[in-house]
C-alpha cells in the first residue's frame, strides 16, 4: 500500500528478457534499508524487489503488467516515480494507493497557470464514472486532486494542477501532451461502483 507521495525519481539502467522482463532501476534510496521482497511503486505500479546493489534495485515485470501500463514504460533511460511501501505509523500525506493500474490515460494539453502547470487528461470511457471533481486520483503513482471533469462527445477529460514542488520531485516536470500515463482510480470509487451493481 502506498500514499502517492513520490520520494525519488529512478532511471531504468537495463532491461533483460527472461520470460518476464528483469528491469534494473537506479535510485538514490539507501538500498541497505530495503529488503529483498519489499514492494516499491514504480510510476504507479507495485513491484517486488528481487535483487539489489548499492544505488539500484531489480524487479521482474510480467507480460500482464506490461500490457496494462503506459507504452514505453519499461525501456532503458525511462524515468520512474518511486515510492516505498507505507509503514504503520507513517504520515498519510496523499491518499490510499494500491499500485494497481486501472487504465491508461493520455495527456491532452499542458498549460502554465500562475506558478503551476495544468494538465488535461483523457480517460477511457469505461473509467469515466470513477473520476470526480475534487476527488483523488493517482497518475503515474502521484496522488493528485481532480480539478474539473468534462464529458465531451469525443470522450471524458479531467484536469489536474501540478505545483512547482510536485513538478520538481516527479516526472511531471518533463511530461508533455501526447504522453501516456498510468491511472489508478480512488479505491473508494471502485467499491462504491461494486456496491451499486448489487443494489440494482
C-alpha positions in Angstrom: 0.0 0.0 0.0 1.2 3.5 -0.9 0.2 7.2 -0.5 1.1 8.6 -3.9 3.8 10.9 -2.3 6.9 10.3 -4.5 10.2 10.1 -2.7 12.6 9.5 -5.6 12.9 9.5 -9.4 14.6 6.4 -10.6 16.0 5.7 -14.0 15.9 2.3 -15.8 19.5 1.3 -16.5 19.0 -2.1 -18.0 16.2 -4.4 -19.3 16.6 -8.1 -19.9 14.0 -10.5 -21.3 13.8 -13.7 -19.1 10.2 -14.7 -20.0 9.3 -11.7 -17.8 11.4 -8.6 -18.0 14.2 -8.2 -15.5 14.4 -4.4 -15.0 17.2 -2.7 -13.1 16.4 0.8 -11.7 19.0 3.3 -10.5 17.9 5.1 -7.3 19.1 7.4 -4.6 17.4 5.1 -2.0 19.7 3.6 0.6 19.3 0.0 -0.5 20.8 -1.3 2.7 17.4 -0.5 4.3 15.4 -2.2 1.5 14.7 -5.9 1.9 14.6 -8.4 -1.0 10.8 -9.0 -1.4 9.9 -5.4 -0.5 7.4 -3.5 -2.6 8.3 -0.3 -4.4 5.8 1.6 -6.6 7.3 2.4 -10.0 5.3 5.1 -11.7 2.2 3.7 -10.0 3.0 0.0 -10.5 3.6 -2.0 -7.3 6.7 -4.2 -8.0 8.7 -6.6 -5.9 12.4 -6.1 -5.3 14.1 -9.3 -6.5 17.7 -8.1 -6.3 19.6 -5.1 -5.2 23.0 -3.4 -5.1 24.3 0.0 -4.0 22.2 2.6 -5.8 19.9 0.2 -7.7 17.3 -2.5 -7.4 15.9 -5.1 -9.8 12.2 -6.0 -10.4 10.5 -8.6 -12.7 7.8 -7.1 -14.9 5.3 -9.7 -16.2 3.6 -9.7 -19.5 0.3 -8.9 -17.7 1.9 -5.8 -16.1 3.4 -4.6 -19.4 0.0 -5.0 -21.1 -1.7 -2.7 -18.5 0.9 0.0 -18.2 1.8 3.0 -20.4 3.6 2.3 -23.7 7.4 2.7 -23.4 7.2 2.3 -19.6 9.9 -0.4 -19.4 12.7 1.0 -21.7 16.3 1.9 -20.8 16.5 5.5 -19.8 12.9 5.8 -18.7 12.5 7.9 -15.6 10.1 6.5 -13.0 8.3 8.0 -10.0 9.3 5.8 -7.0 7.6 5.3 -3.6 8.4 2.8 -1.0 5.6 0.9 0.7 3.7 2.6 3.5 4.7 1.6 7.1 2.3 1.5 10.0 2.5 4.9 11.7 3.7 6.8 8.6 2.0 10.0 7.7 -0.7 9.6 5.1 0.0 12.7 3.0 -1.8 11.7 -0.2 -4.5 9.1 -0.4 -4.6 5.3 -0.3 -2.9 4.0 -3.5 -2.6 0.2 -4.1 -0.1 0.3 -7.0 -2.6 -1.5 -9.4 -3.1 0.4 -12.7 -6.7 0.6 -13.7 -6.3 2.1 -17.2 -4.1 4.2 -19.4 -4.8 7.9 -19.9 -3.2 10.5 -22.2 -2.1 14.0 -21.6 -4.0 16.2 -24.0 -2.6 19.5 -23.1 -0.1 21.2 -20.7 -0.6 24.9 -19.7 1.1 27.2 -17.3 -1.4 28.8 -14.9 0.2 31.2 -12.4 3.1 29.3 -10.9 1.6 25.9 -11.5 1.0 23.6 -14.5 -2.4 22.4 -15.5 -2.6 19.1 -17.3 -5.7 18.0 -19.3 -6.0 14.2 -19.2 -8.2 12.0 -21.4 -9.6 8.9 -19.7 -11.1 5.8 -21.3 -14.9 5.8 -21.4 -15.1 2.7 -19.2 -13.5 4.6 -16.3 -15.1 8.0 -16.8 -17.6 7.4 -14.0 -14.8 6.9 -11.5 -13.4 10.4 -11.9 -15.0 13.2 -9.9 -14.2 16.8 -9.4 -12.3 17.3 -6.1 -11.8 13.5 -5.8 -8.4 11.8 -5.6 -6.6 10.1 -8.5 -3.1 8.6 -8.9 -1.3 9.5 -12.2 2.0 7.6 -12.7 1.8 6.9 -9.0 1.4 10.6 -7.9 -1.6 11.4 -5.7 -3.4 14.3 -7.2 -6.8 16.1 -6.8 -9.1 16.3 -9.8 -9.9 19.9 -10.6 -12.6 19.6 -13.3 -14.3 16.8 -15.3 -15.9 17.3 -18.7 -17.9 14.7 -20.5 -17.4 15.6 -24.2 -18.7 13.8 -27.4 -15.1 12.7 -28.1 -14.6 11.4 -24.5 -14.2 12.4 -20.9 -11.4 14.8 -19.9 -10.3 15.9 -16.5 -7.7 18.4 -15.3 -5.1 18.4 -12.5 -2.8 21.1 -11.3 0.9 20.4 -10.7 2.5 22.8 -8.2 6.3 23.5 -8.7 7.3 21.2 -5.9 5.5 18.3 -7.4 7.0 19.1 -10.9 10.5 19.1 -9.3 10.0 15.8 -7.4 8.2 13.8 -10.1 8.4 13.1 -13.8 5.6 15.6 -14.4 8.2 18.3 -14.7 9.0 16.9 -18.1 5.6 15.5 -19.1 4.2 16.7 -22.4 1.0 16.5 -24.4 0.7 13.1 -26.1 2.4 11.2 -23.2 0.6 8.2 -21.8 0.0 8.0 -18.0 -0.9 5.1 -15.7 -4.1 5.9 -13.9 -5.3 4.3 -10.6 -8.8 5.4 -9.6 -9.7 6.0 -6.0 -10.3 2.8 -4.1 -13.4 4.2 -2.6 -14.9 4.8 -6.0 -14.1 1.3 -7.0 -16.0 -0.2 -4.0 -19.0 2.2 -4.4 -19.4 1.1 -8.0 -19.3 -2.6 -7.0 -21.9 -2.0 -4.2 -24.2 -0.2 -6.7 -24.1 -3.2 -9.0 -25.6 -5.4 -6.2 -28.1 -2.7 -5.2 -29.7 -2.8 -8.7 
